[in-house]
Amino acid sequence: MSNDAVVGILVGSESDRERMQPAIDELAGRGIAHELEVRSAHRAPDAVAEYARGARERGIRVLIAGAGLAAALPGVVAAHTELPVIGVPLRSEKSILDGLDALLSIVQMPPGVPVAAVGVDSARNAAALAARILDS
């Protein structure tokens, strides 16, 4: 984890890193300090909760969570922080719905657990939205 990061990017598995690279590139291009963590909402929910709970204290101001299939990661993160959370639905070769399942999972959060959502595989837009949130 970076000590000066203001945007935290989370993915559930190392295989998601490639699809989230446009967010990393966009933030770097804008000179916005960021960090990327691999933490699974299904395999390591306590690690996700710990990261989300401590994010503000570490200086994080916006969180971006990329997830495919059931896409639980953005909602789990949002359940454990008051920071803005942006969900990026990711395509998966295991999905017969080509990312629609992830999109629906991210946008259908219960009341009190807000998660912004960008389009499927739209990591760059998530970073652009994070930059706008930081500017406000």
The 8 nearest C-alpha neighbors of each residue, nearest first, counted from 0:
[[1, 34, 2, 35, 36, 4, 33, 7],
 [0, 2, 4, 3, 34, 33, 32, 35],
 [1, 3, 4, 0, 57, 58, 34, 5],
 [2, 4, 1, 32, 5, 58, 33, 57],
 [5, 3, 33, 32, 1, 6, 2, 34],
 [4, 6, 59, 60, 32, 58, 33, 3],
 [7, 5, 33, 61, 59, 4, 62, 60],
 [6, 8, 62, 34, 33, 35, 63, 59],
 [9, 7, 35, 63, 64, 62, 34, 36],
 [10, 8, 64, 36, 35, 37, 63, 65],
 [11, 9, 37, 65, 12, 64, 15, 38],
 [10, 12, 39, 38, 37, 66, 40, 9],
 [13, 11, 14, 10, 15, 37, 39, 38],
 [12, 14, 15, 16, 37, 11, 10, 17],
 [13, 15, 12, 16, 17, 18, 11, 10],
 [16, 14, 13, 17, 18, 12, 10, 19],
 [15, 17, 19, 13, 18, 14, 20, 10],
 [16, 18, 20, 19, 15, 14, 21, 13],
 [19, 17, 16, 20, 15, 120, 21, 122],
 [18, 20, 16, 122, 17, 21, 22, 15],
 [19, 21, 23, 17, 22, 18, 24, 16],
 [22, 20, 123, 24, 23, 19, 122, 25],
 [23, 21, 123, 122, 126, 25, 20, 24],
 [22, 24, 20, 26, 21, 25, 27, 19],
 [23, 25, 21, 27, 22, 26, 28, 20],
 [26, 24, 28, 22, 27, 23, 21, 123],
 [25, 27, 31, 29, 23, 28, 24, 126],
 [26, 28, 30, 24, 29, 25, 31, 23],
 [29, 27, 25, 26, 30, 24, 31, 23],
 [28, 30, 26, 27, 31, 25, 130, 24],
 [29, 31, 27, 28, 26, 32, 25, 33],
 [32, 30, 26, 29, 27, 33, 5, 6],
 [31, 33, 4, 5, 3, 30, 6, 27],
 [34, 32, 4, 6, 7, 5, 31, 35],
 [33, 35, 7, 1, 0, 4, 8, 6],
 [36, 34, 8, 9, 7, 37, 33, 0],
 [35, 37, 9, 38, 8, 10, 34, 0],
 [36, 38, 10, 11, 12, 9, 13, 39],
 [39, 37, 11, 47, 10, 36, 43, 46],
 [38, 40, 11, 43, 42, 41, 44, 12],
 [39, 41, 44, 72, 43, 42, 71, 47],
 [42, 40, 39, 43, 44, 71, 72, 11],
 [41, 43, 39, 40, 44, 38, 11, 45],
 [44, 42, 39, 46, 45, 40, 41, 38],
 [45, 43, 40, 47, 46, 41, 48, 42],
 [44, 46, 48, 47, 43, 49, 40, 50],
 [45, 47, 49, 44, 43, 48, 50, 38],
 [48, 46, 44, 50, 45, 49, 38, 51],
 [47, 49, 45, 51, 46, 50, 79, 52],
 [50, 48, 46, 52, 47, 51, 45, 53],
 [49, 51, 47, 53, 48, 52, 54, 46],
 [52, 50, 48, 54, 53, 49, 76, 80],
 [53, 51, 49, 80, 79, 50, 54, 48],
 [52, 54, 50, 56, 51, 55, 49, 57],
 [53, 55, 59, 57, 51, 56, 52, 50],
 [56, 54, 59, 58, 57, 53, 60, 82],
 [57, 55, 58, 53, 54, 59, 52, 60],
 [56, 58, 54, 55, 59, 53, 2, 4],
 [59, 57, 55, 56, 5, 60, 54, 4],
 [58, 60, 5, 55, 54, 6, 57, 61],
 [59, 61, 5, 6, 82, 58, 55, 62],
 [62, 60, 6, 83, 82, 59, 84, 129],
 [61, 63, 7, 84, 6, 8, 83, 85],
 [62, 64, 85, 8, 84, 86, 7, 9],
 [65, 63, 9, 86, 73, 8, 10, 87],
 [66, 64, 87, 10, 86, 88, 9, 89],
 [67, 65, 70, 88, 89, 72, 10, 87],
 [66, 68, 89, 70, 101, 88, 90, 91],
 [67, 69, 101, 70, 100, 94, 91, 98],
 [70, 68, 101, 71, 104, 67, 100, 66],
 [71, 69, 66, 67, 101, 68, 72, 104],
 [70, 72, 74, 69, 73, 75, 40, 104],
 [71, 73, 40, 75, 74, 70, 76, 66],
 [74, 72, 64, 76, 86, 75, 71, 77],
 [75, 73, 77, 76, 72, 71, 78, 114],
 [74, 76, 78, 72, 77, 73, 71, 79],
 [75, 77, 73, 74, 78, 79, 51, 72],
 [78, 76, 74, 79, 80, 75, 112, 84],
 [79, 77, 75, 76, 112, 80, 74, 81],
 [78, 80, 77, 76, 52, 51, 48, 75],
 [81, 79, 82, 77, 52, 51, 78, 76],
 [80, 82, 83, 77, 79, 78, 55, 84],
 [83, 81, 80, 61, 60, 84, 62, 55],
 [84, 82, 61, 62, 81, 85, 114, 60],
 [85, 83, 62, 114, 63, 77, 61, 115],
 [86, 84, 115, 63, 116, 114, 64, 62],
 [87, 85, 116, 64, 73, 65, 63, 115],
 [86, 88, 65, 117, 64, 122, 116, 89],
 [89, 87, 119, 101, 102, 66, 67, 65],
 [90, 88, 67, 120, 66, 119, 98, 87],
 [89, 91, 98, 97, 67, 120, 119, 92],
 [90, 92, 93, 94, 67, 89, 97, 98],
 [91, 93, 94, 90, 97, 95, 98, 96],
 [94, 92, 91, 95, 68, 90, 97, 96],
 [95, 93, 96, 91, 92, 97, 68, 98],
 [94, 96, 97, 93, 92, 98, 91, 100],
 [95, 97, 94, 99, 98, 100, 90, 68],
 [98, 96, 90, 94, 99, 95, 91, 100],
 [99, 97, 90, 101, 100, 89, 96, 119],
 [98, 100, 102, 96, 101, 97, 103, 119],
 [101, 99, 103, 98, 102, 68, 96, 104],
 [102, 100, 68, 88, 70, 67, 104, 98],
 [103, 101, 99, 88, 105, 104, 100, 106],
 [102, 104, 100, 106, 105, 101, 107, 99],
 [105, 103, 101, 102, 107, 106, 70, 69],
 [104, 106, 102, 103, 107, 101, 86, 70],
 [105, 107, 103, 104, 108, 116, 102, 114],
 [108, 106, 104, 105, 103, 109, 102, 114],
 [109, 107, 106, 112, 105, 113, 110, 74],
 [108, 110, 112, 111, 107, 113, 74, 106],
 [111, 109, 112, 108, 113, 107, 114, 78],
 [110, 112, 113, 109, 108, 78, 77, 114],
 [113, 111, 110, 109, 77, 78, 108, 114],
 [114, 112, 111, 108, 77, 115, 110, 84],
 [113, 115, 84, 85, 116, 86, 112, 77],
 [116, 114, 85, 86, 84, 113, 117, 106],
 [117, 115, 86, 85, 87, 106, 114, 105],
 [116, 118, 87, 121, 125, 86, 124, 119],
 [119, 117, 121, 120, 88, 116, 87, 102],
 [118, 120, 88, 121, 89, 98, 87, 102],
 [119, 121, 89, 122, 88, 118, 87, 90],
 [122, 120, 118, 119, 124, 123, 117, 87],
 [121, 123, 22, 125, 19, 124, 21, 120],
 [122, 124, 22, 21, 126, 125, 121, 25],
 [125, 123, 127, 126, 121, 122, 128, 117],
 [126, 124, 122, 128, 123, 127, 129, 117],
 [125, 127, 129, 22, 123, 124, 128, 26],
 [128, 126, 124, 130, 129, 125, 123, 131],
 [129, 127, 131, 125, 130, 126, 124, 132],
 [128, 130, 126, 132, 127, 131, 125, 133],
 [129, 131, 133, 127, 128, 132, 126, 134],
 [132, 130, 134, 128, 133, 129, 135, 127],
 [131, 133, 129, 135, 134, 130, 128, 61],
 [132, 134, 130, 131, 135, 129, 60, 61],
 [135, 133, 131, 132, 130, 129, 128, 127],
 [134, 132, 133, 131, 130, 129, 128, 60]]
